[in-house]
Every structure is written in structure tokens, then in C-alpha cells.
């Protein structure tokens, strides 16, 4: 089994599509799973080799949206 970077976060439910679109734009760097759409609970799955890039992207997105990390 391949290791996978798993990040759980709470975001505004209205931002789920926005975040998904951003992640899709980075060609296979990460996949967004919606765990609870009413709460905005999402999971970001990525290869560990993209860890630095994912955290850099998520940190920069915090100027556009609120991201509360539950599990990094």
C-alpha cells in the first residue's frame, strides 16, 4: 500500500467547489474529498512527495478563504 498525505480541514461549505477547482488546476497534485458538505469538512489526499507544495498552496489560500486544519 502506498502512503498518502491526508489533511482534514474545515472550510466554509461555499468554498468547497472553489478549493476543488484550485486543486484540480494543479494536475494530479492532490484530490479533494468532501466528508461533510453541510459542515465544510474536507479531506485533501496527496502523494507525500508533494507535501511542501500542498502546505504552501493551502497557506497561501488562507488569504482567500478560512481553512481550519483538523489533521495535518
MDAnalysis code that builds the backbone (N, CA, C; Angstrom):
import MDAnalysis as mda
import numpy as np

u = mda.Universe.empty(216, n_residues=72, atom_resindex=np.repeat(np.arange(72), 3), trajectory=True)
u.add_TopologyAttr("name", ["N", "CA", "C"] * 72)
u.add_TopologyAttr("resid", np.arange(1, 73))
u.add_TopologyAttr("resname", ["UNK", "UNK", "UNK", "UNK", "UNK", "UNK", "UNK", "UNK", "UNK", "UNK", "UNK", "UNK", "UNK", "UNK", "UNK", "UNK", "UNK", "UNK", "UNK", "UNK", "UNK", "UNK", "UNK", "UNK", "UNK", "UNK", "UNK", "UNK", "UNK", "UNK", "UNK", "UNK", "UNK", "UNK", "UNK", "UNK", "UNK", "UNK", "UNK", "UNK", "UNK", "UNK", "UNK", "UNK", "UNK", "UNK", "UNK", "UNK", "UNK", "UNK", "UNK", "UNK", "UNK", "UNK", "UNK", "UNK", "UNK", "UNK", "UNK", "UNK", "UNK", "UNK", "UNK", "UNK", "UNK", "UNK", "UNK", "UNK", "UNK", "UNK", "UNK", "UNK"])
u.atoms.positions = np.array([
    [0.838, -1.186, 0.000],
    [0.000, 0.000, 0.000],
    [0.881, 1.247, 0.000],
    [0.532, 2.208, -0.808],
    [1.284, 3.443, -0.947],
    [0.848, 4.427, 0.125],
    [1.817, 5.076, 0.745],
    [1.486, 6.107, 1.728],
    [0.805, 7.276, 1.031],
    [-0.057, 7.929, 1.782],
    [-0.794, 9.061, 1.237],
    [-0.839, 10.162, 2.296],
    [-0.550, 11.371, 1.878],
    [-0.680, 12.519, 2.763],
    [-2.171, 12.814, 2.884],
    [-2.675, 12.847, 4.114],
    [-4.092, 13.098, 4.359],
    [-4.235, 14.312, 5.270],
    [-4.916, 15.319, 4.778],
    [-5.136, 16.545, 5.530],
    [-6.639, 16.751, 5.659],
    [-7.142, 16.841, 6.886],
    [-8.549, 17.157, 7.114],
    [-8.651, 18.615, 7.526],
    [-9.669, 19.283, 6.994],
    [-9.834, 20.697, 7.298],
    [-11.305, 21.071, 7.266],
    [-11.620, 22.120, 7.987],
    [-12.948, 22.723, 7.929],
    [-12.835, 24.003, 7.121],
    [-13.700, 24.130, 6.133],
    [-13.757, 25.349, 5.336],
    [-15.224, 25.758, 5.231],
    [-15.460, 26.951, 4.761],
    [-16.836, 27.383, 4.520],
    [-17.405, 26.463, 3.439],
    [-18.574, 25.877, 3.668],
    [-19.147, 24.974, 2.660],
    [-19.248, 25.599, 1.269],
    [-19.403, 26.923, 1.210],
    [-19.476, 27.602, -0.096],
    [-18.141, 27.593, -0.823],
    [-17.049, 27.281, -0.106],
    [-15.718, 27.279, -0.711],
    [-15.266, 25.896, -1.196],
    [-16.099, 24.881, -1.022],
    [-15.700, 23.527, -1.418],
    [-15.405, 23.464, -2.914],
    [-16.295, 23.986, -3.735],
    [-16.075, 23.962, -5.192],
    [-14.861, 24.789, -5.582],
    [-14.672, 25.923, -4.916],
    [-13.512, 26.775, -5.191],
    [-12.213, 26.014, -4.919],
    [-12.122, 25.394, -3.742],
    [-10.911, 24.655, -3.390],
    [-10.703, 23.476, -4.327],
    [-11.772, 22.781, -4.662],
    [-11.659, 21.663, -5.595],
    [-11.118, 22.133, -6.949],
    [-11.614, 23.236, -7.431],
    [-11.143, 23.788, -8.703],
    [-9.672, 24.161, -8.657],
    [-9.244, 24.749, -7.551],
    [-7.828, 25.109, -7.397],
    [-6.967, 23.853, -7.427],
    [-7.355, 22.844, -6.667],
    [-6.566, 21.615, -6.617],
    [-6.553, 20.897, -7.962],
    [-7.680, 20.896, -8.671],
    [-7.720, 20.282, -9.997],
    [-6.782, 20.983, -10.963],
    [-6.600, 22.278, -10.773],
    [-5.723, 23.055, -11.648],
    [-4.253, 22.718, -11.492],
    [-3.899, 21.997, -10.464],
    [-2.511, 21.612, -10.227],
    [-2.241, 20.173, -10.653],
    [-2.900, 19.720, -11.713],
    [-2.694, 18.419, -12.361],
    [-2.164, 17.307, -11.461],
    [-3.077, 16.647, -10.799],
    [-2.776, 15.436, -10.034],
    [-1.926, 15.643, -8.781],
    [-1.791, 16.875, -8.327],
    [-1.029, 17.090, -7.102],
    [-1.825, 16.641, -5.879],
    [-3.139, 16.817, -5.919],
    [-3.981, 16.442, -4.776],
    [-5.415, 16.218, -5.232],
    [-6.146, 15.484, -4.406],
    [-7.564, 15.222, -4.642],
    [-8.331, 15.686, -3.409],
    [-9.452, 16.334, -3.640],
    [-10.295, 16.804, -2.543],
    [-11.467, 15.849, -2.371],
    [-11.686, 15.401, -1.143],
    [-12.857, 14.594, -0.789],
    [-13.696, 15.406, 0.177],
    [-14.974, 15.466, -0.073],
    [-15.888, 16.131, 0.848],
    [-16.413, 15.093, 1.824],
    [-16.116, 15.273, 3.094],
    [-16.557, 14.340, 4.130],
    [-17.919, 14.716, 4.695],
    [-18.177, 16.019, 4.820],
    [-19.467, 16.508, 5.314],
    [-19.702, 17.887, 4.702],
    [-20.494, 17.928, 3.652],
    [-20.692, 19.186, 2.924],
    [-21.399, 20.254, 3.746],
    [-22.277, 19.850, 4.642],
    [-23.001, 20.850, 5.433],
    [-22.089, 21.571, 6.419],
    [-21.052, 20.893, 6.893],
    [-20.089, 21.499, 7.829],
    [-18.865, 22.059, 7.116],
    [-18.644, 21.668, 5.866],
    [-17.440, 22.088, 5.157],
    [-16.236, 21.251, 5.541],
    [-16.471, 20.018, 5.967],
    [-15.380, 19.122, 6.349],
    [-14.858, 18.427, 5.097],
    [-13.586, 18.653, 4.800],
    [-12.974, 18.088, 3.605],
    [-11.690, 17.361, 3.961],
    [-11.277, 16.499, 3.046],
    [-10.013, 15.787, 3.186],
    [-9.245, 15.981, 1.888],
    [-7.988, 16.342, 2.036],
    [-7.108, 16.513, 0.882],
    [-6.134, 15.351, 0.881],
    [-6.099, 14.635, -0.226],
    [-5.232, 13.469, -0.374],
    [-4.170, 13.781, -1.416],
    [-2.922, 13.497, -1.061],
    [-1.823, 13.785, -1.980],
    [-0.670, 12.828, -1.735],
    [0.160, 12.722, -2.725],
    [1.388, 11.955, -2.572],
    [2.300, 12.705, -1.608],
    [2.994, 11.983, -0.722],
    [3.896, 12.653, 0.220],
    [4.978, 13.494, -0.464],
    [5.303, 13.173, -1.699],
    [6.339, 13.956, -2.387],
    [5.877, 15.394, -2.672],
    [4.561, 15.650, -2.582],
    [4.019, 16.996, -2.794],
    [3.721, 17.722, -1.485],
    [4.158, 17.189, -0.373],
    [3.811, 17.759, 0.927],
    [4.139, 19.244, 1.026],
    [5.348, 19.626, 0.680],
    [5.731, 21.042, 0.788],
    [4.860, 21.929, -0.095],
    [4.604, 21.481, -1.320],
    [3.803, 22.269, -2.254],
    [2.356, 22.403, -1.775],
    [1.797, 21.318, -1.246],
    [0.414, 21.361, -0.751],
    [0.292, 22.352, 0.403],
    [1.197, 22.268, 1.376],
    [1.115, 23.187, 2.515],
    [1.359, 24.626, 2.089],
    [2.245, 24.838, 1.144],
    [2.482, 26.197, 0.645],
    [1.218, 26.739, -0.030],
    [0.577, 25.899, -0.843],
    [-0.653, 26.303, -1.515],
    [-1.760, 26.602, -0.509],
    [-1.977, 25.692, 0.450],
    [-3.037, 25.895, 1.440],
    [-2.780, 27.130, 2.300],
    [-1.541, 27.346, 2.667],
    [-1.227, 28.545, 3.454],
    [-1.488, 29.812, 2.653],
    [-1.176, 29.799, 1.373],
    [-1.425, 30.991, 0.553],
    [-2.928, 31.195, 0.324],
    [-3.692, 30.114, 0.277],
    [-5.141, 30.237, 0.093],
    [-5.836, 30.822, 1.316],
    [-5.181, 30.819, 2.449],
    [-5.805, 31.367, 3.659],
    [-6.039, 32.869, 3.552],
    [-5.462, 33.532, 2.557],
    [-5.792, 34.938, 2.325],
    [-7.115, 35.075, 1.570],
    [-7.556, 33.983, 0.919],
    [-8.794, 33.982, 0.144],
    [-9.965, 33.333, 0.882],
    [-9.660, 32.421, 1.809],
    [-10.694, 31.657, 2.485],
    [-10.198, 31.213, 3.848],
    [-11.119, 30.848, 4.719],
    [-10.749, 30.351, 6.042],
    [-10.556, 28.847, 5.962],
    [-9.408, 28.383, 6.432],
    [-9.103, 26.970, 6.483],
    [-8.678, 26.645, 7.913],
    [-9.445, 25.789, 8.564],
    [-9.083, 25.338, 9.913],
    [-8.632, 23.884, 9.798],
    [-7.352, 23.653, 10.028],
    [-6.809, 22.324, 9.895],
    [-7.172, 21.472, 11.108],
    [-7.684, 20.291, 10.852],
    [-8.037, 19.341, 11.904],
    [-6.943, 18.302, 12.045],
    [-6.471, 17.829, 10.908],
    [-5.380, 16.857, 10.906],
    [-4.447, 17.186, 9.756],
    [-3.172, 17.294, 10.088],
    [-2.159, 17.585, 9.066],
    [-1.308, 16.383, 8.841],
])
